[in-house]
Amino acid sequence: IYDIERNHFQTFTPDNRPNSQSIRNEHINDILPTSDGKYWLGGYQALELFTPDTGTSQVPKFPFKHAIHDLLEDRDGLLWVATDRGLFRFNPRNSELAHFSA
């Protein structure tokens, strides 16, 4: 992550150990900044919410086993997730998930 004020890049390394709180994605396809300084990361078979201040990430409480290609947050705070298995709408406040397919 680039800190424009300090002209400095901060890097984060994935850690796939079972109890790790670091990012898990080794292949990130999309990064979506949130209004509170966190980042949604969409990658190969994982969606996670990353907090750079602490270097920790959280994985939402649903089984997400699809490659993520694009992320979008709408004006209601809902996260739209484009995958190789269709479009998902995720509500981060209550972990509600809806799937839309062609």
C-alpha positions as CSV (number, residue, x, y, z in Angstrom):
1,I,0.0,0.0,0.0
2,Y,1.4,3.4,-0.9
3,D,1.4,6.1,1.7
4,I,1.4,9.3,-0.3
5,E,2.2,11.5,2.7
6,R,5.4,9.6,3.6
7,N,6.2,8.6,0.0
8,H,6.5,5.0,1.2
9,F,5.2,1.6,0.1
10,Q,4.2,-0.8,2.8
11,T,4.1,-4.5,1.7
12,F,2.1,-7.4,3.2
13,T,2.9,-11.0,2.8
14,P,0.2,-13.7,2.7
15,D,0.1,-16.2,5.5
16,N,-2.1,-19.3,5.0
17,R,-1.6,-20.9,8.4
18,P,-4.9,-21.8,10.1
19,N,-4.9,-19.1,12.8
20,S,-3.2,-16.4,10.9
21,Q,-4.8,-13.0,10.8
22,S,-2.7,-11.8,7.9
23,I,-3.9,-11.6,4.3
24,R,-4.5,-15.0,2.9
25,N,-4.8,-14.3,-0.8
26,E,-1.6,-14.9,-2.8
27,H,-3.3,-13.7,-6.0
28,I,-5.4,-10.5,-5.6
29,N,-7.5,-9.5,-8.6
30,D,-9.2,-6.4,-7.1
31,I,-8.8,-4.0,-4.2
32,L,-11.6,-1.8,-3.0
33,P,-10.9,0.9,-0.4
34,T,-13.5,1.5,2.3
35,S,-14.4,4.8,3.8
36,D,-12.8,3.8,7.1
37,G,-9.3,3.1,5.8
38,K,-9.7,-0.7,5.2
39,Y,-9.6,-2.6,2.0
40,W,-11.8,-5.4,0.5
41,L,-9.5,-7.8,-1.3
42,G,-10.8,-10.1,-3.9
43,G,-8.7,-12.9,-5.1
44,Y,-8.6,-16.5,-6.1
45,Q,-11.2,-18.3,-4.0
46,A,-11.3,-15.7,-1.2
47,L,-12.8,-12.4,-0.2
48,E,-11.3,-10.6,2.8
49,L,-11.4,-7.3,4.6
50,F,-7.9,-6.0,5.3
51,T,-6.9,-3.4,8.0
52,P,-3.5,-2.0,7.1
53,D,-3.0,-0.2,10.4
54,T,-2.9,-3.6,12.2
55,G,-1.8,-5.8,9.3
56,T,-4.8,-8.1,9.9
57,S,-7.6,-9.4,7.7
58,Q,-11.0,-10.9,8.3
59,V,-12.7,-13.4,6.1
60,P,-16.5,-13.1,5.9
61,K,-18.6,-15.9,7.4
62,F,-19.7,-17.6,4.2
63,P,-18.1,-20.2,2.1
64,F,-16.7,-18.3,-0.9
65,K,-15.0,-20.7,-3.3
66,H,-15.0,-18.7,-6.5
67,A,-12.3,-16.6,-8.3
68,I,-13.2,-12.9,-7.7
69,H,-12.7,-10.6,-10.7
70,D,-14.2,-7.3,-9.6
71,L,-15.6,-5.6,-6.4
72,L,-18.0,-2.7,-6.1
73,E,-19.6,-1.0,-3.1
74,D,-23.0,0.6,-3.8
75,R,-24.4,3.7,-2.0
76,D,-26.2,1.5,0.5
77,G,-22.8,-0.1,1.6
78,L,-23.6,-3.4,-0.1
79,L,-20.6,-5.2,-1.7
80,W,-21.1,-6.6,-5.2
81,V,-18.7,-9.4,-6.1
82,A,-18.2,-10.5,-9.7
83,T,-16.9,-14.1,-9.9
84,D,-16.4,-16.9,-12.4
85,R,-19.7,-18.3,-11.0
86,G,-21.9,-15.3,-11.3
87,L,-22.6,-12.1,-9.3
88,F,-22.9,-12.0,-5.5
89,R,-24.3,-9.3,-3.3
90,F,-22.8,-9.3,0.2
91,N,-24.1,-7.2,3.1
92,P,-21.1,-6.7,5.4
93,R,-23.3,-5.6,8.3
94,N,-25.2,-8.9,8.7
95,S,-23.2,-11.3,6.4
96,E,-26.3,-11.8,4.1
97,L,-25.3,-13.1,0.7
98,A,-27.4,-13.3,-2.5
99,H,-26.3,-15.0,-5.7
100,F,-27.3,-13.9,-9.2
101,S,-26.6,-16.1,-12.2
102,A,-27.4,-15.9,-15.9
